[in-house]
Amino acid sequence: MNFSYWEYKSWLTAVDFTIIGSGIVGLTSALRLREKFPKSKILILERGMLPNGASTKNAGFACFGSLSEILDDLNSHTEQEVLQLIQKRVNGLDILRKTLGDQAIGYKHYKGYELFTKNDKILYQECISKKEYINTLLKSIFKDNVFTSQENSFRFKNIQPQYIVNQLEGQIDTGKMMRQLLYKVQSCGIHILNNCHVTEINDLNTSTEIKTDQFTFYSKKVLIATNGFASLLGVDNVKPARAQVLITKPIKNLHIKGTFHLEKGYYYFRNIDDRVLLGGGRNLDFKTEETTELAQTFVVQDKLKELLHDVILPDTTFEIDYSWSGIMGVGSQKKSIVKQLSNNVFCGVRLGGMGVAIGSIIGTELADLL
């Protein structure tokens, strides 16, 4: 270490709580810890210059599950488990919106739409036939019908004649959301160190030793909130899942407005700033996309461009502005992992691609373990 006495004393001495990861979960848990322990010293370590997981690299869907995704979840979960998952997503979105305010996060209630390609005829028919069953199932949460049907008003091509419409879905600006969260955290006297990669955590019973790529220090408690990167710190039953995204240059008179799902949510797109943002495609090669490498592949990027050309913008000239990727945390079950790992180490991970919806509530639950 090449730290001065002042630097070490101010940032790395007598740390009560160290949070690894400055995404939605990490920042929310920091705010909750400040409420519970107002005089504590809280430090957040972030591996990237900006949050490096999925919190600012996602599509900004304020959603709780498309119809086909809910039906798919019912194949591996009970009705009660699916209802609990959806309720948690709804509660998490409510916490996020109330904590930061709709204007601060750019919330727009433009509804959600699920499209079905010509090849998805069987899935389409299943969703149409089971729409009322799911609406009935969800009435215990929403007290009204969630899903309706609608004709192809956005002029997409090569799809089935109707959409499934989610009346309650919206979208946010995740950049605005994260800036507002960071502002709230820093205004509470919580320190954040960026470009700091944690390599090892050792629980010493009375404290924890935290090794990074630049220094080693000690903290009373450690909270792991790295989601897709959690396995690198020894958290079991969570795998990384890369999500690749691209965005077009601004399109004059863009006629698309809303959040849109394709193929059980493996593809998703929306309008933002007169552009179309499109992501997904990890189902093309699950094994390759089970990685923490922030990169793009030709297989996925070519498929995304094909969807833009053949389905989403078939009669519109467009150019790709740039692409990026984010890392989610997934597992065999959709339920997140919020638990104590050892005497002084805790984790809140495996958000299953629903970080915007459940990040706030998982962060709160994580802090409430202490």
C-alpha positions as CSV (number, residue, x, y, z in Angstrom):
1,M,0.0,0.0,0.0
2,N,1.1,3.5,-0.8
3,F,-1.5,5.2,1.4
4,S,-0.8,8.1,3.6
5,Y,-1.7,8.0,7.3
6,W,-4.6,10.3,6.6
7,E,-5.9,8.1,3.8
8,Y,-5.7,4.9,5.8
9,K,-7.2,6.6,8.9
10,S,-10.1,8.2,7.0
11,W,-11.2,5.3,4.7
12,L,-9.8,2.0,6.0
13,T,-9.6,2.1,9.8
14,A,-12.4,1.1,12.2
15,V,-14.8,0.0,9.5
16,D,-18.0,-1.4,10.9
17,F,-19.7,-2.6,7.7
18,T,-18.1,-3.3,4.3
19,I,-20.4,-3.8,1.3
20,I,-19.0,-5.4,-1.8
21,G,-20.8,-4.1,-4.9
22,S,-22.3,-0.7,-5.5
23,G,-25.4,-1.8,-7.5
24,I,-29.0,-1.5,-6.4
25,V,-28.6,-4.2,-3.7
26,G,-25.4,-2.8,-2.2
27,L,-26.5,0.8,-2.1
28,T,-29.9,0.0,-0.7
29,S,-28.4,-2.2,2.0
30,A,-26.0,0.7,2.9
31,L,-29.0,3.1,3.3
32,R,-30.8,0.5,5.5
33,L,-27.7,0.0,7.6
34,R,-27.4,3.8,8.1
35,E,-31.0,3.8,9.4
36,K,-30.3,0.9,11.8
37,F,-26.8,2.0,12.9
38,P,-26.6,5.8,12.4
39,K,-23.1,6.2,13.9
40,S,-21.5,3.3,12.1
41,K,-18.7,3.6,9.6
42,I,-19.9,2.1,6.3
43,L,-17.6,1.4,3.3
44,I,-18.7,0.2,-0.2
45,L,-16.1,-1.4,-2.5
46,E,-16.9,-1.5,-6.3
47,R,-14.7,-3.4,-8.8
48,G,-15.6,-1.0,-11.7
49,M,-15.2,2.7,-12.3
50,L,-19.0,2.6,-12.4
51,P,-21.2,-0.2,-11.0
52,N,-19.9,-3.2,-12.9
53,G,-22.7,-5.8,-12.7
54,A,-26.1,-5.3,-14.2
55,S,-27.6,-2.3,-12.2
56,T,-26.6,0.3,-14.9
57,K,-26.3,-2.2,-17.8
58,N,-29.8,-3.6,-17.9
59,A,-32.8,-2.5,-20.1
60,G,-34.6,-0.6,-17.4
61,F,-37.8,-2.7,-17.3
62,A,-40.0,-2.0,-14.3
63,C,-41.6,-5.4,-14.7
64,F,-42.6,-8.5,-12.7
65,G,-42.8,-11.2,-15.4
66,S,-44.4,-11.7,-18.8
67,L,-47.2,-14.2,-19.2
68,S,-45.0,-16.8,-20.9
69,E,-42.3,-16.4,-18.2
70,I,-44.9,-16.9,-15.4
71,L,-46.2,-20.0,-17.2
72,D,-42.6,-21.3,-17.5
73,D,-41.9,-20.6,-13.8
74,L,-45.0,-22.7,-13.0
75,N,-43.2,-25.7,-14.6
76,S,-40.6,-25.6,-11.8
77,H,-42.3,-23.8,-9.0
78,T,-45.6,-24.2,-7.1
79,E,-48.4,-21.6,-7.6
80,Q,-47.6,-20.3,-4.1
81,E,-43.9,-19.9,-4.9
82,V,-44.7,-18.1,-8.1
83,L,-47.0,-15.7,-6.3
84,Q,-44.4,-15.0,-3.7
85,L,-41.8,-14.2,-6.4
86,I,-44.2,-11.8,-8.1
87,Q,-45.3,-10.2,-4.9
88,K,-41.6,-9.6,-4.0
89,R,-41.0,-8.0,-7.4
90,V,-44.0,-5.7,-7.0
91,N,-42.9,-4.7,-3.4
92,G,-39.4,-4.1,-4.6
93,L,-40.5,-1.8,-7.4
94,D,-42.7,0.0,-4.9
95,I,-39.7,0.6,-2.6
96,L,-37.5,1.8,-5.4
97,R,-40.1,4.3,-6.7
98,K,-41.0,5.6,-3.2
99,T,-37.3,5.8,-2.1
100,L,-36.1,7.8,-5.2
101,G,-39.3,9.2,-6.7
102,D,-40.7,8.6,-10.2
103,Q,-39.3,11.7,-11.7
104,A,-35.8,11.0,-10.4
105,I,-35.7,7.6,-12.0
106,G,-37.5,8.6,-15.2
107,Y,-40.4,6.2,-14.6
108,K,-42.9,5.9,-17.5
109,H,-46.0,3.8,-17.4
110,Y,-46.0,2.8,-21.1
111,K,-47.3,-0.8,-20.4
112,G,-45.6,-4.1,-21.4
113,Y,-46.1,-6.2,-24.5
114,E,-45.3,-9.8,-25.3
115,L,-44.8,-10.7,-28.9
116,F,-44.7,-14.1,-30.5
117,T,-42.8,-14.9,-33.7
118,K,-44.3,-17.0,-36.5
119,N,-42.2,-19.9,-35.1
120,D,-43.7,-19.5,-31.6
121,K,-47.2,-20.6,-32.6
122,I,-47.5,-23.2,-29.9
123,L,-46.3,-20.9,-27.2
124,Y,-48.6,-18.2,-28.5
125,Q,-51.7,-20.4,-28.4
126,E,-50.7,-21.6,-24.9
127,C,-50.5,-18.0,-23.6
128,I,-53.8,-17.0,-25.2
129,S,-55.5,-20.1,-23.8
130,K,-54.1,-19.7,-20.2
131,K,-54.4,-15.9,-20.0
132,E,-57.5,-16.0,-17.8
133,Y,-56.1,-18.6,-15.6
134,I,-53.0,-16.4,-14.9
135,N,-55.2,-13.4,-14.4
136,T,-57.3,-15.3,-11.8
137,L,-54.1,-16.5,-10.1
138,L,-52.7,-13.0,-9.8
139,K,-55.9,-11.4,-8.5
140,S,-54.8,-12.1,-5.0
141,I,-52.0,-9.5,-5.6
142,F,-53.4,-7.0,-8.1
143,K,-57.2,-7.3,-7.5
144,D,-57.8,-6.9,-11.3
145,N,-56.8,-8.5,-14.6
146,V,-53.2,-7.9,-15.5
147,F,-53.0,-9.4,-19.0
148,T,-55.2,-8.5,-22.0
149,S,-54.8,-9.1,-25.8
150,Q,-54.2,-6.4,-28.5
151,E,-53.8,-6.3,-32.2
152,N,-50.4,-5.5,-33.8
153,S,-50.6,-1.7,-33.5
154,F,-46.8,-1.0,-33.6
155,R,-46.5,-2.5,-37.1
156,F,-44.0,-5.3,-36.2
157,K,-43.6,-8.1,-38.8
158,N,-43.3,-11.8,-38.8
159,I,-45.2,-12.2,-35.5
160,Q,-48.5,-13.7,-34.4
161,P,-51.5,-11.4,-34.9
162,Q,-51.9,-10.3,-31.3
163,Y,-49.8,-9.2,-28.4
164,I,-50.3,-10.1,-24.7
165,V,-50.4,-6.7,-22.9
166,N,-49.4,-6.2,-19.3
167,Q,-51.4,-3.2,-18.1
168,L,-49.1,-2.5,-15.1
169,E,-45.6,-2.6,-16.6
170,G,-43.4,0.5,-16.9
171,Q,-39.8,1.5,-17.7
172,I,-37.1,3.6,-16.0
173,D,-33.9,5.3,-16.8
174,T,-31.4,3.2,-14.9
175,G,-28.6,5.8,-15.3
176,K,-30.8,8.4,-13.5
177,M,-31.8,5.8,-10.9
178,M,-28.2,4.9,-10.1
179,R,-27.1,8.6,-9.9
180,Q,-29.9,9.3,-7.4
181,L,-29.1,6.2,-5.3
182,L,-25.4,7.2,-5.2
183,Y,-26.3,10.7,-4.2
184,K,-28.5,9.5,-1.3
185,V,-25.8,7.1,-0.1
186,Q,-23.0,9.7,-0.2
187,S,-25.2,12.3,1.4
188,C,-25.5,9.9,4.3
189,G,-21.7,9.9,4.9
190,I,-21.2,6.4,3.4
191,H,-17.8,6.0,1.6
192,I,-17.5,4.4,-1.9
193,L,-14.2,3.2,-3.3
194,N,-14.3,2.4,-7.0
195,N,-11.8,0.3,-9.1
196,C,-11.3,-1.9,-6.1
197,H,-11.5,-5.6,-6.8
198,V,-12.0,-7.9,-3.8
199,T,-10.1,-11.1,-4.1
200,E,-10.5,-12.8,-0.8
201,I,-12.6,-12.6,2.5
202,N,-11.4,-14.3,5.7
203,D,-13.7,-14.4,8.7
204,L,-11.5,-14.1,11.8
205,N,-14.5,-14.5,14.2
206,T,-14.0,-11.1,15.8
207,S,-13.6,-9.3,12.5
208,T,-13.0,-10.0,8.8
209,E,-9.9,-9.6,6.7
210,I,-10.6,-8.2,3.2
211,K,-8.0,-8.6,0.5
212,T,-8.3,-6.5,-2.6
213,D,-6.1,-6.2,-5.7
214,Q,-4.6,-3.0,-4.1
215,F,-4.7,-3.4,-0.3
216,T,-5.8,-5.4,2.7
217,F,-7.9,-4.1,5.6
218,Y,-10.3,-5.2,8.3
219,S,-14.0,-4.8,8.8
220,K,-16.4,-5.9,11.6
221,K,-19.0,-7.2,9.1
222,V,-19.1,-7.9,5.3
223,L,-22.1,-7.9,3.0
224,I,-21.7,-9.4,-0.4
225,A,-23.9,-7.8,-3.0
226,T,-22.1,-8.7,-6.2
227,N,-24.9,-10.9,-7.7
228,G,-23.4,-12.3,-10.9
229,F,-19.9,-12.2,-9.5
230,A,-20.8,-13.8,-6.2
231,S,-19.3,-17.2,-7.1
232,L,-15.9,-15.5,-7.3
233,L,-16.2,-14.9,-3.6
234,G,-17.3,-18.4,-2.7
235,V,-21.0,-18.1,-2.7
236,D,-22.6,-21.3,-3.9
237,N,-25.7,-21.9,-6.1
238,V,-25.4,-18.8,-8.1
239,K,-24.0,-18.7,-11.7
240,P,-23.1,-15.6,-13.8
241,A,-25.3,-15.0,-16.9
242,R,-24.2,-12.4,-19.4
243,A,-26.8,-10.2,-21.1
244,Q,-25.8,-8.5,-24.3
245,V,-27.5,-5.3,-25.3
246,L,-27.4,-2.9,-28.2
247,I,-29.0,0.5,-29.0
248,T,-29.8,2.3,-32.2
249,K,-29.0,5.8,-33.1
250,P,-32.0,8.2,-32.7
251,I,-34.8,7.4,-35.2
252,K,-37.0,10.2,-36.4
253,N,-40.7,9.7,-35.5
254,L,-40.1,6.5,-33.7
255,H,-43.5,4.8,-33.4
256,I,-42.6,2.3,-30.7
257,K,-43.5,3.0,-27.0
258,G,-43.4,0.5,-24.2
259,T,-41.4,-2.5,-23.0
260,F,-41.5,-5.6,-25.1
261,H,-40.7,-9.3,-24.5
262,L,-40.0,-12.1,-27.0
263,E,-39.4,-15.9,-26.5
264,K,-40.2,-16.2,-22.7
265,G,-38.2,-13.0,-22.0
266,Y,-34.9,-14.1,-23.5
267,Y,-35.2,-11.1,-25.9
268,Y,-36.5,-7.7,-24.8
269,F,-36.6,-4.2,-26.2
270,R,-38.0,-0.8,-25.5
271,N,-38.0,2.9,-26.6
272,I,-35.5,5.3,-25.0
273,D,-34.6,8.8,-26.2
274,D,-36.0,8.1,-29.7
275,R,-33.9,5.0,-29.9
276,V,-34.6,1.3,-29.7
277,L,-32.7,-0.6,-27.0
278,L,-32.6,-4.4,-27.6
279,G,-31.0,-7.1,-25.5
280,G,-30.9,-10.8,-24.8
281,G,-29.9,-13.9,-26.7
282,R,-28.1,-15.9,-24.1
283,N,-30.4,-18.8,-24.9
284,L,-28.5,-19.2,-28.2
285,D,-25.5,-20.4,-26.2
286,F,-26.1,-20.8,-22.5
287,K,-22.6,-22.2,-21.7
288,T,-20.7,-19.3,-23.4
289,E,-22.9,-16.7,-21.8
290,E,-22.3,-18.3,-18.3
291,T,-19.4,-15.9,-17.8
292,T,-18.3,-12.8,-15.9
293,E,-16.5,-11.4,-19.0
294,L,-18.0,-8.1,-20.1
295,A,-17.9,-8.6,-23.9
296,Q,-20.1,-9.2,-27.0
297,T,-20.2,-12.2,-29.3
298,F,-21.0,-12.3,-33.0
299,V,-23.6,-15.0,-32.5
300,V,-25.7,-12.9,-30.2
301,Q,-25.1,-9.5,-31.8
302,D,-26.0,-10.8,-35.3
303,K,-29.3,-12.3,-33.9
304,L,-30.2,-9.0,-32.2
305,K,-29.6,-7.1,-35.5
306,E,-31.7,-9.7,-37.3
307,L,-34.6,-9.2,-34.9
308,L,-34.4,-5.4,-35.5
309,H,-34.4,-5.8,-39.2
310,D,-37.0,-8.6,-39.6
311,V,-39.4,-8.0,-36.7
312,I,-39.0,-4.7,-34.8
313,L,-38.0,-2.1,-37.5
314,P,-38.7,-3.9,-40.8
315,D,-39.7,-0.7,-42.7
316,T,-37.3,1.7,-40.9
317,T,-33.7,2.6,-41.7
318,F,-31.6,2.3,-38.6
319,E,-28.0,2.3,-37.4
320,I,-26.5,0.6,-34.4
321,D,-24.9,3.2,-32.1
322,Y,-23.1,0.9,-29.6
323,S,-23.3,-2.3,-27.7
324,W,-22.5,-3.5,-24.1
325,S,-23.1,-6.4,-21.8
326,G,-24.0,-6.9,-18.1
327,I,-23.7,-9.8,-15.7
328,M,-26.7,-11.2,-14.0
329,G,-26.8,-13.9,-11.2
330,V,-29.0,-16.9,-11.8
331,G,-29.6,-20.4,-10.5
332,S,-31.9,-23.5,-10.7
333,Q,-34.5,-21.6,-8.6
334,K,-35.7,-18.0,-9.0
335,K,-35.6,-17.3,-5.2
336,S,-32.8,-15.0,-4.3
337,I,-30.1,-16.0,-1.8
338,V,-30.2,-13.7,1.3
339,K,-28.4,-15.4,4.2
340,Q,-25.5,-15.4,6.7
341,L,-22.5,-17.2,5.3
342,S,-20.3,-17.2,8.5
343,N,-20.1,-15.3,11.7
344,N,-19.4,-11.9,10.1
345,V,-20.2,-12.4,6.4
346,F,-23.6,-12.1,4.7
347,C,-24.9,-12.1,1.1
348,G,-27.8,-10.9,-1.0
349,V,-27.4,-12.4,-4.5
350,R,-29.0,-14.3,-7.4
351,L,-31.6,-11.8,-8.6
352,G,-32.4,-13.8,-11.7
353,G,-32.5,-10.9,-14.1
354,M,-35.0,-9.1,-12.0
355,G,-32.6,-6.7,-10.3
356,V,-34.6,-3.5,-11.0
357,A,-37.7,-5.1,-9.5
358,I,-36.2,-6.8,-6.5
359,G,-32.9,-5.1,-5.9
360,S,-34.3,-2.7,-3.3
361,I,-36.1,-5.3,-1.3
362,I,-33.1,-7.7,-1.4
363,G,-30.8,-4.9,-0.2
364,T,-33.2,-4.2,2.7
365,E,-33.4,-7.9,3.6
366,L,-29.7,-8.2,3.5
367,A,-29.1,-5.3,5.9
368,D,-31.9,-6.7,8.2
369,L,-29.9,-9.9,8.7
370,L,-27.6,-7.9,11.0
